Amino acid sequence: MSTILIIADHSRGALSVATRKAVRCAADFCADAVDILVLAEDGADVAAQAARLAGVRRVRHVDHPAHAHPMAATAAPHILAALEDGGYSHVLGTNTSFGKDVMPRVAALLGVAMLTDLMHVHGRYQFDRPTYAGNAVDTVVAPEDRVLVATVRAASFEPAAENGAAAIENFAVAAELPGHTRFVRAEEHDSERPDLGTAARVVTGGRGVGSEQNFGVIYDLADRIGAAVGASRAAVDAGYVPNDMQVGQTGKIIAPELYICFGISGAIQHLAGIKDAGTIVAVNKDADAPIFEIADYGLVGDLFEVIPALKRALS
């Protein structure tokens, strides 16, 4: 029997889109059942959202003060207790900062290796994952005699539909939590723009933008078309924007329907983060920039002339 437990990623009472995509990925396993585990101080609302996802049999929520702020050290013991109670064969997490933090601890407690960045399911124990910054794809066969621990690459899957009606239960856990880890503070950059990780439209800028002040033209265009804003690592390292806006191998892996980039040359690390985008539009003064090799539409030009022209056309 094959049963899957998905660890919910949520923030401020809202279930993440990445969790919906993990549920869609789980459907490809053709498992006997898919459950979701919600860890929160009060997880009733998040559990209700998870219960609406198609293909989910049951949502279990562990309500505990330690989960008021997500921390891997306190989440992992409760996840292990849920795995043992439910007899699950697979446990999936999102390939977000939370998932990449907590899932290795779960694997360590189970004494198993883990699969990261799962992007395609061939069978219950055979998968594809990217390697070499996405320039190659490994097909991995996992052992069937132990629990499989994996994170799901959100950019490779569509979100699960929200027409389900799963059972919800409050799961009481007696697992002992470590006392050596405590929450100090969270530093977040609030924005009214769409979330970069899940937005359908994304506008990004690179070193060619020139300065933090000049990035205002990128923000303005993004706001005109209702897009999220991102940046290359070069722009982040130069201090133009905060590092949570970085797109690429060491930043966010995204798959928007429309991706427009200005002043980005197209280093291999950046291309790894946008390879699953629907339509890629690139503007760069250098006609030999690597970004043009993968762009659906490319324009050789000065972004400070192109963006005003685009805004006039949009008006």
C-alpha positions in Angstrom: 0.0 0.0 0.0 1.3 3.5 -0.9 0.2 6.5 1.1 1.6 10.0 0.9 1.9 12.7 3.6 2.4 16.2 2.4 3.7 18.8 4.8 1.8 22.0 4.3 3.7 25.3 3.8 1.7 28.2 4.9 2.1 31.8 6.1 -0.2 34.3 7.9 -3.1 31.8 7.8 -2.9 31.2 4.1 -1.9 27.9 2.4 0.9 28.4 -0.1 0.5 27.8 -3.8 3.6 25.6 -3.6 1.6 23.2 -1.4 -1.2 23.0 -4.0 1.5 22.1 -6.5 2.9 19.4 -4.2 -0.6 17.9 -4.1 -0.8 17.9 -7.9 2.6 16.2 -8.0 1.3 13.5 -5.5 -1.5 12.7 -8.0 1.1 11.4 -10.4 2.2 8.8 -7.9 -1.1 7.0 -8.2 -1.0 6.4 -4.5 -3.7 4.7 -2.5 -4.2 7.9 -0.4 -2.8 11.4 0.0 -2.9 13.2 3.4 -1.8 16.7 4.4 -0.2 17.7 7.7 -0.6 21.3 8.9 1.6 22.5 11.8 0.5 25.7 13.3 -0.5 27.4 16.6 -4.1 27.2 15.4 -4.3 25.4 12.1 -8.0 25.1 11.6 -8.3 27.7 8.9 -5.2 26.4 7.0 -6.6 22.9 7.3 -9.9 24.0 5.9 -8.1 25.4 2.8 -6.1 22.2 2.4 -9.2 20.1 2.6 -10.5 21.7 -0.5 -7.7 20.4 -2.7 -8.6 17.7 -5.1 -7.2 14.3 -4.4 -6.7 14.7 -0.7 -8.2 12.1 1.6 -7.5 13.7 5.0 -6.0 16.8 6.5 -4.4 16.5 10.0 -3.5 19.6 11.9 -1.2 19.7 14.9 -1.9 22.8 17.0 1.0 23.7 19.2 2.5 27.1 20.4 5.9 25.9 19.0 4.4 26.2 15.5 3.4 29.8 15.8 6.5 30.5 13.7 7.8 27.7 11.4 11.1 26.2 12.6 12.6 23.0 11.4 13.9 21.9 14.7 10.4 21.8 16.3 8.5 20.7 13.2 10.5 17.6 12.4 9.7 15.6 15.6 5.9 16.2 15.1 6.2 15.2 11.4 8.0 12.0 12.4 5.2 11.2 14.9 2.6 11.7 12.2 4.5 9.5 9.8 4.7 6.7 12.4 1.1 7.0 13.3 -0.2 7.0 9.7 2.3 4.4 8.4 3.1 6.5 5.3 5.3 5.3 2.6 6.2 8.8 1.2 6.5 12.2 2.7 6.6 15.3 0.4 7.6 18.9 1.2 7.7 22.0 -0.9 11.0 23.1 -2.4 10.6 26.5 -0.6 12.8 27.8 2.2 10.6 26.0 4.8 10.6 22.7 2.9 14.3 22.8 2.2 14.9 23.5 5.9 12.6 20.9 7.5 12.7 18.0 5.1 16.4 17.1 5.6 15.8 16.9 9.3 12.9 14.6 8.7 15.1 12.4 6.6 17.8 12.4 9.2 15.4 11.3 11.9 14.2 8.5 9.7 17.8 7.6 8.8 17.2 7.8 5.0 18.5 9.8 2.1 16.2 12.4 0.5 15.3 13.4 -3.0 15.4 17.2 -3.7 13.7 19.2 -6.4 11.4 16.5 -7.8 10.2 17.7 -11.2 8.7 14.6 -12.9 7.2 11.4 -11.6 7.7 8.2 -13.6 6.4 5.9 -10.8 6.1 5.7 -7.1 9.9 5.3 -6.7 11.3 6.7 -10.0 11.6 10.4 -10.6 13.4 13.2 -12.6 15.3 16.0 -10.9 17.5 18.8 -12.4 21.2 18.9 -12.0 24.1 21.1 -13.3 21.9 24.2 -12.8 19.1 22.7 -14.8 21.2 21.9 -17.9 20.8 18.1 -17.3 18.1 16.0 -15.8 18.8 13.0 -13.5 16.4 10.0 -13.4 16.6 8.7 -9.8 15.3 5.3 -8.6 14.7 5.2 -4.9 14.6 2.1 -2.7 11.1 0.8 -2.0 11.9 -0.7 1.4 12.0 2.6 3.3 10.1 5.9 3.6 10.7 8.2 0.7 11.4 11.8 1.7 11.4 14.4 -1.1 10.8 18.1 -1.9 8.7 19.1 -4.9 9.9 21.6 -7.5 6.9 23.9 -7.7 7.8 25.4 -11.1 7.3 21.9 -12.7 3.6 21.4 -11.6 0.3 23.1 -11.9 -1.7 23.8 -8.7 -4.2 21.2 -7.6 -7.9 22.1 -8.2 -9.9 23.3 -5.2 -13.0 21.2 -5.6 -12.2 18.5 -2.9 -13.8 17.8 0.5 -11.3 16.0 2.6 -11.8 15.0 6.2 -10.2 17.2 8.8 -8.9 16.0 12.2 -7.0 17.6 15.0 -4.0 15.3 15.6 -2.6 15.3 19.1 1.1 14.6 19.3 3.1 13.7 22.4 6.5 14.0 20.8 9.2 15.8 22.8 10.4 19.0 21.2 14.0 20.2 21.5 14.7 23.3 23.6 17.8 24.5 22.0 16.0 26.4 19.2 13.8 29.5 19.7 12.2 32.0 17.5 13.8 35.5 17.6 12.2 37.5 14.8 11.1 37.4 11.2 12.3 39.9 8.7 9.9 40.1 5.7 9.5 42.6 2.9 5.8 43.4 2.5 4.6 44.2 -0.9 1.3 44.8 -2.6 2.7 43.3 -5.8 2.1 39.6 -6.6 4.3 37.0 -5.0 7.4 36.4 -7.0 7.4 32.7 -6.6 3.9 32.2 -7.9 3.1 35.2 -10.1 1.8 34.7 -13.6 3.8 37.7 -14.9 7.3 38.7 -13.7 9.5 41.7 -14.7 13.1 41.5 -13.7 16.2 43.8 -13.9 19.9 43.0 -13.9 23.2 44.8 -13.5 22.3 46.8 -16.7 19.7 48.8 -14.7 22.6 50.6 -13.1 21.4 51.6 -9.7 18.9 51.1 -6.9 17.2 54.4 -8.0 17.0 53.3 -11.6 15.2 50.2 -10.5 12.1 52.4 -10.2 11.5 52.0 -14.0 11.3 48.2 -13.5 8.8 48.6 -10.6 6.7 51.1 -12.6 6.4 48.8 -15.6 5.6 45.8 -13.4 2.8 47.8 -11.7 1.4 48.7 -15.1 0.9 45.1 -16.0 0.2 43.6 -12.6 3.5 41.7 -12.4 5.9 40.7 -9.7 9.4 42.1 -9.6 12.6 40.1 -9.6 16.3 40.6 -10.2 19.5 38.8 -11.3 22.1 37.9 -8.7 24.3 40.6 -10.1 21.7 43.2 -9.3 21.2 41.8 -5.8 25.0 41.7 -5.2 25.3 45.3 -6.4 22.7 46.3 -3.7 20.0 47.5 -6.2 17.3 45.3 -4.5 17.0 42.9 -1.5 18.1 39.3 -1.9 14.6 37.9 -1.6 14.0 39.2 -5.1 16.8 37.1 -6.7 15.8 34.8 -9.5 18.0 31.9 -10.4 19.7 28.8 -9.2 20.6 30.3 -5.8 17.4 32.4 -5.7 13.8 31.6 -6.6 12.9 29.1 -9.3 9.9 30.5 -11.1 7.6 29.5 -13.9 5.4 32.5 -14.8 3.3 32.6 -18.0 5.2 35.8 -19.0 8.8 36.7 -18.0 10.2 40.0 -19.1 13.8 40.8 -18.3 15.9 44.0 -18.8 19.6 44.4 -18.6 20.2 40.7 -17.8 22.9 39.0 -19.7 21.7 35.4 -19.0 24.3 33.7 -16.9 23.6 29.9 -16.6 22.7 30.3 -12.9 19.9 32.8 -13.8 18.6 30.7 -16.7 18.2 27.8 -14.3 15.6 29.8 -12.5 13.4 30.7 -15.5 13.6 27.6 -17.8 10.0 26.7 -17.1 8.6 30.1 -17.9 5.9 30.2 -20.6 7.0 33.2 -22.7 10.4 34.8 -22.2 11.0 38.4 -23.4 14.5 39.8 -23.2 15.8 43.4 -23.7 19.6 44.0 -23.6 22.0 46.3 -25.4 24.4 43.4 -26.1 23.3 41.5 -29.1 25.5 38.6 -28.1 24.0 38.2 -24.6 23.2 34.6 -23.8 19.7 35.5 -22.7 18.7 35.8 -26.4 19.5 32.1 -26.9 16.5 31.1 -24.8 14.2 34.1 -25.2 11.0 33.7 -27.3 11.2 37.4 -28.1 14.4 39.5 -27.9 15.0 43.2 -28.5 18.5 44.7 -28.7 18.1 48.1 -27.2 18.5 50.5 -24.2 16.1 49.6 -21.5 15.7 53.3 -20.6 14.3 53.9 -24.1 12.4 50.6 -24.4 10.5 50.8 -21.1 9.1 54.3 -21.8 8.0 53.1 -25.2 6.3 50.1 -23.7 4.5 52.2 -21.2 3.3 54.5 -23.9 2.0 51.5 -25.8 0.2 50.2 -22.7 -1.4 53.6 -22.2 
